[in-house]
């Protein structure tokens, strides 16, 4: 194609779409980077500057902060589950608890900056609350896969058992260990493991496992 020839309409459209996706991704990445660095309330101007775009461009891709929070929530899940693997339910319980808690601790730590920022704005953002519910539902699925035998054994108390495990392994508990108690990563991971073990010991017949 010579310099005077125009690109086919489809090719032009594809190019614009690709540039738009790249710009959108750069805005989300900028927002994530700022939060991970400790900026718990990054402004639109700060995000735009980090992304190398104008405020007008930012708002053309994200009409309001809720839309940005939704896209950032997707990115957060992507980062958190980048190296996730299902802990097989056939393994002995003690091994599963240790492996599950260690992996879960690493997952929570990998998005700590974003989670701290979300916690701060959670009461004021419906989207962030939706993001949090989505994270919890994903964790519920993980728990159901790894601890299926114990959940079945719990019978009528199965839902309460899963809820107890969710409380022990979600961000607020991890934040309590890391930020409120100032525990190291390893200390906080051991606390999670101890808590999860104690939860299972409450199931009839599990004390001997």
N, C-alpha and C positions, 0 to 999 in steps of 0.2 A: 504494500500500500504506500503510495507516495505521500509526501507531506501535505499535498493539496487535497488529497482524498479524505472524505469524512468517514469516521468509523460507523459501522452499521448501528442502527438504533439499539438493538439488543445488547451489543457490546458496550455501548455507552452506558446503558442502564445497569449492566452488570458491574461496570467499573464504579459507578456511583454507589451502588449497593455495597460493594466491598469497602469503599472508603467510609461509608456511613457506619458499617459494622466495626471497622477499625477505630473510628472516632469514638463510638459508643463504648467499645471495650477499653479504650485508653482512659475514658472518664471514670468508668467503674474501677479500673486498676488504680487510678490516682486516689479515688476515695478510700479504697482498701489500704493503700500504702500509707496514707496519712493516719488512719486509725491504728494501723499496726505499729506506727512509730510513736503512738501515744497521744495523738490529737483526737480527743474523744468527741469533739463537736466541730468537725471541719466545715467551714463555710463553703458556699457555692463558689465564691471567688477563689478560695484556696484550692478547691478541687480543679477548677478550670485552669488556674495557673500551673498546677502540677501536671495536668494533662496536656498543656500546651495549646489550649483552645480558648476562645472567647466565652464570656458568660452567655452571650446570645446563642452560640453553638451548643453550649451545655443545655440551656433551656429548650432548644429545639429538639434535642434528643430525650430529655427528661422534663416534662411539663411542670413537675413539682418534685419536692424531696421524696415523697412517697414512692414515685416511680423509680427514683435513684436507689432508695432503700430496697425495693423489690429486686432490682438487678444485682445489687450488692449482696443480697441474701443468696441469690443463685451462685455467685462467685464464692461466697463463704462456704457453702456446701461443697462446691467443687474442690476447694483447698482442703477442707476437713476430711473428705473421703478420698483424697488422691492416692493414699497408700493403704486404704482400708481393706481388710480381708475378713471373711466370716470365720469365727472360731467354731470348729466342728462340734456339734452337740454330742458326738460319740466319745469325746475325750473325758477323762475323769473330771469331776466337778472342780476340784481344787486347781487343776491345771487350767480349766476354762476360765475360772474367776481371775486367776493371776494374769492370763493372757488378755482377757477382755478388758480388765481394768488398766493394764499397762497401755494397751492400744487406745482405749478411751481417753486416758490422760494425755497422751500425745496428740490426739485429735483436738481436744479442748485447748491445749496449749498452743496449737498451730494457728488458732483463730482468736487468741486471747484479746488482742487489741480491738478487733471488730466486735467481739462479744461485750467488752467493757463499754464501748461506745453505744451499742444497742441497748444495754441495760440502763444507761443513763436516760435514753430517749424513749424507752419502752412505754411508760405510762401515757405518752403524748402521741404515739404513732400506731395507728391500726395496722399498717403494713409490717412494722417491726414485730408486732404481736403475732401476725400471721406467719412471719418468718420463724419466730420462736416455736410456734405450734408445728411447723413443718419439720424443724430440727428434732423436736420431741417425738413426732410420729416416726421419723427415720430411726431414731434410737429405739423406739418401741419395737420396730421390725427387727433390729439387730438383736435385742434382748430375746425376742420370741424365737429367733433362729438358734441362738447359742444355748439358751436355757430351756428349750422346749420340754425336756423330760421333767424338770423340776416344776415348771408351770403346770404341766398336766397332773403331777403329783399333788399340787396344792388344791386341786378340786375347786370348791366354791370360793376359795380365797385366792384364786389365780389372778384376778384383776387387781386385787390389793397388793399381791406380791409384785406384779409388774410395776405398779405405781410406786412402791417402795424402792425398787431398783432404779426407776426413772429419777426419783428424787436424789438418790445417791450418786447418779452418774451424769447429771445435767450441769449446765454452766453455773447456776447459783451455788451449788455445793462446791464446785471446783473453785469458784471465786472466793467462797468463804475460807477455804484452805489456803489459797495462794495469797489473797489480798488481806483478808481480815486477820488470819492467824499467822501470816507471813511464813508459811511453810515452803520449803524447797520443793522442786518438782518431784523428786523421789519421795519425800516425806508425804506430800499430798497424794501421790499415787498409792502409797502404802495405806493411808487412811481410807481411801476409796475401797481398796481391796478388803481391808478389815471390816468395813461397813457392809459390803456386799456379802461377805462370808457370814456375818452375823444375821443378815436378813434370811439367808437360806437355812440357817440353823433353827429358825422358828417353824419350819415345815416339819410336821410329824414324821419321824423316821429318818430325818436328815442328820441328826446329831452324830450318828455313827458313821457317816460318810467320810 
